[in-house]
Amino acid sequence: MKIKSYFARTVEDAIAIAGRELGPDAMLLNSRRTPPESQHLGDYEVTFAAEARAMEPAPEAETNAPTASHRHERPDVALIKEVAELRKELDGMRRSISRSMLAPNWVGAPADIAEAYSRLVAAEVAPELAREIVEGAAAKVGMTKENGNPGRRGDHPRKASAFQRALAEEAASVFQAEPALGRGEAQPALAALVGPPGAGKTSTLVKLAVNYGLAARRPVMLLSLDTYRIAAAEQLRSYAAILGVGFQVLETTAALAQAIEENRGKELILIDTPGLGLDDLESAAAMSQFLATRKDIDTHLVVPASMKPTDLTRIVDEFRIFRPDRLLFTKLDETRSFGPILTEAARIKKPLSFFATGQRIPEDLQEVTRKRLWELVLEGAGDAPAKAPAA
């Protein structure tokens, strides 16, 4: 028995290559994303096992002989299905192992407590926040080490159900949801989007303009400070022309202030800004100071939900120079781990405003609710959502 790894664009491509080289009896052992240093070889590294004789190269005559089967060879559909099922089983095993390893040492505590904690950590909720939520819920329903395992028949299911509801309530209590644009009742409603490059600020701004401007029959004005990328301004100009709303590109904060004054007759003014990397923040000091000190501008920090938790925390901390009023998460369709959203909202005590869930304009935009975020966190952990608060 010998082991061999293949690099390919997809797992299915690797299976096809292995089938040709190793034969139909090759057994898939493991598949994983290729490490960064080997990305040039392919997106996936897939490992197979086969009998030693299957690893031997075929005779040259056979190798070079063009046959119909080689010209029209396709991955075996049944094998692909088996691999998909195997991956599903492995994911379930990984999740179970992760939960057992991550569970805190609550000696004598009911299984529901440890399970809930592990489920949250598996969804990438910060461990300290997960423990706070779980312990708060347990205390709320009287589920402790001493009395967590009820003695009377039928008590445990009722207490477990109450515990799940308490979990949702505790999670909802650690963050705020405020899907709104503008500050209070001030007119016009002024909102600016700031964030790193590639976060999706421009497309999100257009979604907001359609859903909270045109759909509500409110006169809209789009202003852009993004002179870093000509293509970005032209993209927004094209959208503005299609939507039939006003648009201006501005090079300085002084020009922005003047444009705001000139458009006081509008009901909604949305301000787009350039994507700023961490190394660009110092050069954007004038912009950050302007937005941080204008009490009439509602600033939303736009960040991708698909970011690694450590990178997300760093971005949120660095962009505090803008004094953002709310957090707006994009690219929810590119991840299945939503715990970092809950963690960041709870950590910096800023409300969540909107979720951008895809590329469609204007459909892929959702107002954040406590219920929706809790559902996402549990779904990302591979569990059916528990009953959550309505807002």
N, C-alpha and C positions, 0 to 999 in steps of 0.2 A: 504493500500500500504506500503510495506517495502523495504528497500534497503539492498543489500548484495554485498560484494566485494569478488572476487576470484583472487588468485595468480596462474599463470601458465607460462609455457615456451613460449607459443604463445597466441595471442588473440583468435585464433581458438580453442585452447585447453580449454580456459576459457569458451567460448561459449558452447562447448560440455558439460562441467561439469554443467554449469548453466541450460542447457536444460534438463539434467537428474534430477537435484534437484528441479528446479523451474517450469519446464514445458515449453511448446512451446510458452507460452504467455509472458515469461520473456522479459523485454525490456532493451537493452543495453543503459546505460546512459553515460558512460565515460570509456576510456582506456588510460593508461599511463605507461611509463617505471617505474619499481619499484625503489624507492629510495635506495641508497647504503646500508642503514642500514637494509633493508628488502630483499636484493638480494637473500638470502638463501631460500626465500619462492617461488621465481619464477621471471622470467624476466619482466612480465607484471602484473599490477594490473587492473582488469576489473570490473566495477561496474554495477549491474543490479537492476531493480525494478520489483517487482512482487506482486500480490495480497497476502494478509496475509495468506490465506489458502494454497497457493502454497508453502509457506515457512515451513509449518508444515512437520515434518518427516513422511515418509510413514510407515504404519504398518510393524512390524518386519517380519511377514510372507511374505509380498510382497517384502520387502527389500532384504531378503535372498533368495528369489526364483529365481533360475537361468533361465532366459528366453533367447530365441534366439535373441530377440531384444537387450538385454543388451550385449550379447556376440558379436554381430556384429554391434553395434551402431556406427554411423559415424556422424560428424557434418553436419547439414543441409546445403547443397550447396547453396540453395537460400538465406538462412540467412547469410551465409558468404559473399555472393555477396552484400547483402544489407548493411552489416557492412562495407565492403570495400568502397561502395559508400558514406555511412555516414561519414566515416573517411575522404574521399576526400572532401566532402562538409565542414566538420569541419575545415580541413586545410585551405580551401579557406576563410572561415569566420575568422579564426585566422589571416591569412595574411592581410586581409582587415582591421581588428581591429588594428593590429600592425602598419600598415601604417598610419592609422588615428591618432593613439596615438603618433607615432614617428615624424610626420610631424612638422617642425618648424613653428613658428607663423609668417609667412610672410603675413601680412595683405595686402590684395589687389593684391597679386601675383597670376598669372594664375595657374590653377590646375596642369598643366604639371610640374611646378617646384616642388611643394610640393610632387606630386606623384613620381617624379624621386628620390627625396631625400629619401622618405620612402622606395622605392624599394631597394635602395642601402643599407640602414640601415637594412632592413629585410634580406639581403644577408650577414649581419655581416661585412660590411665595417664600419670602425670607423666613428662615426658621424661627427667629424670635417673634415675628408677627404671627406666624402660624400657631405658635404656642400660646400667644396672647389670646387669639381668637378661640382656640380650642378650650383653654382653661376658663375663659369667660363664659362660653356656652355651657360647659360642664357645671360651673357654679350656678348658672341660671336655672338649671333643671335639677339641681341637687345630686348630680352624678359625680361622686367622689370615690376615692380609694376605699373608703369605709362602707359606703352604701351603694356603690355603683352596680352591684350584681343583686337585683331584687330577688327575694325568696319566693314570692307568690307567683303562681302560674299566670302568664299573660301580662305581667307587669313590664317585663323587659321590652317587648315590641312597642308598647306605648311610650315608655321612657326613651327608647331609641329614636322614635319618630319626633318626640319633643326636642331631643338633642339636635337632630338635623335642622329643625326650624330655628333653634337657638343659635346654631352655627351661622346660618344665613343672616340672622339679625346681628350677631356680633361682627361679621364681616362687613355688613352694611354700615355699622357704626364707626368704622375706622376711616372712612373716606366720604367725600361729598360728591354729588352729581349735580352739575348746573349747566345744562345744555342751553346756552343763551349767547347772544352777541350784543356787545355794548354794556355800558355800566348803568344799571338802574333804568330810570325812565328818561335819561338824557337823550335829546334829539339834536342831530342825527345819531343813530347808533354807530359808534366807531369801533372797529375791531382790526387788529393787526396780527398776522401770522409770522412767527419767527421759528427758526430751527436749523438743523444741520443740512448739508446738501443731500438731495435725494430723498428727503423725508416726505415729499408729496405736497408741499405747501400750495403750489400754484393750482394744481387740479382740485385740491380740497377747497381752496378759495372760490373756485368756480362753482363747485357743488353748493357751497354756502350761499353764493349769490343767487343761484336758481331756487333753492329750497326756502330761503328766508328773505329773499328779495322779490324776485319775479312771481313766485307762487303766491306770495302774500300781497301782490300788487303794490309793492313798495319801490319807489324810485331808488336805483342803485348806482353807485359810483365806485369804480375800481381804480386804485392808485398803486403804482409799482415803484419801489426803490431798487429793484433788481437791475442795475446797470452793469453788473458783473458779467452776465450772460445775455447777449443780444437775443439769442433764440428764445430765452424765457420771456422776455418782454413782448416779443412778437407773437409768441403762443398766446399770452394773455390778451394781447390786442385782438387777435383773431377770435377768441372766445367772446370778448366784449362786443365785437361787431356782429357775431352770430346772435348773441342775446339781446342786442339793441340797447346796451347800457354804456354809460360814459366811461372813458379810460384815459389815464395820463401816466407817462413815465417821468419820474422826478429824480434829479441827481443829488439833491441835498435835503437835509432835514428842514432848512428854511423854506425851500420850495414846497415841501410836504405840508408844513404849517400853513402856508399861503393857500395851497390847494384845498385844504380842509375848510378854511374860512370861506373860500369862493363857492364851495358846494354845500353850504349849510342848509340849502333847500332840499337836499336829498334826505331820504329817511335811513339809508344804510350805506355806509362808506367802509369798504374793505381794503386793507393795505397789505400788499405783498412785499416781502423782503428777500434779499439774496440768501441762498444757502450758505451758512457760515461754518467752516471747520473750526476746530478748537484753536488752530493757529491764526485764524482770521479775526477772532473776537477783539483783539487789541486794536486792529485797524478799523473796527466798526464801533469804536467808543462813542462817536457822536450820535450814531443811530440808537445805540443802547441807552444812552443818557436821555435822548429825546423821548423814547417810548417809556422809559422808567419814570420820567417826571411828568408826563402828560396824564393827568387824572381822568381825562375824558376818553382815553383810548384803552380798550379792553384787549390786552395782549394774550394770545394763546401760544404756548410753546408746543410746536408740532414735532412729534418724534415717532419713529417706526416701532410698532409693537414687536417686530421681529428682531430687534436689537438684543444682544447679549445683556443680561442683567447688569454686569459690571460696567459695560459701555453706556448703558442707559443711565445709570446713576451718575456717571461722570458728565454726560451731556447735560442732564438736568441741573447738576450743580454749577457747571460752567455758565449756563445760560441764565443763571439767577441775576446777572448784571442787567437783564432786561426787566426784572421784576414782573415776570408773567403772572397773570391773574388766574389762568386755567391751563390744564394739560389737555392736548388733543392728540389722540393716538391714531396713526395710519397703518396701512398694510397688515390689517388683522387677518387677511387671507393668506399671509405668508408664514404664519406660525400656528402652533397648537398649544403653546405655553403662555397663558395669560396672567399667571401669578405676578410677574414683574410689574404689570400695570397697577394691580392692587397694592403692591409693596411701595411703589413710588408715590402713589396718591396719598397713602397713609404716612409715608416718611416726610414729605415736604408740606403736607397739609394744604394742598392746592386742589380745587375742585376739578373733576373731569368734565369736559364739555361734549365732545363728539368722538365717534369712532368712524374712520374711513375704512370700509371693508373690502374694497376692490377698486378697479380702474374705471368702472362705468360712471358716466356723468349724466344726470345727477343722482342716480339710484343708490350708489354704494356709499351712503352716509347715514349714520344712526345717531340719535340722541342717546347719550349715556344715561342709564338708570342703574340703580343698585342691583336690581334683579338681573339685568342683562349681564353685568360684569360677573356676578356670582355664578351664573349659568356658564359663562365662558371659562371661568376658572375650573369648575368641576368637569366640564366637557374636555378641557385640555388635559385633565388628569385621567381621562378615560372613564369617567363615572357619569351616570345619569344625574342631571341637575336635581338638587334638593329644593324643596319649596322655599322660595325667597320672597323678600318684601317686594311690593309692587313698584316702589320707586326708590 
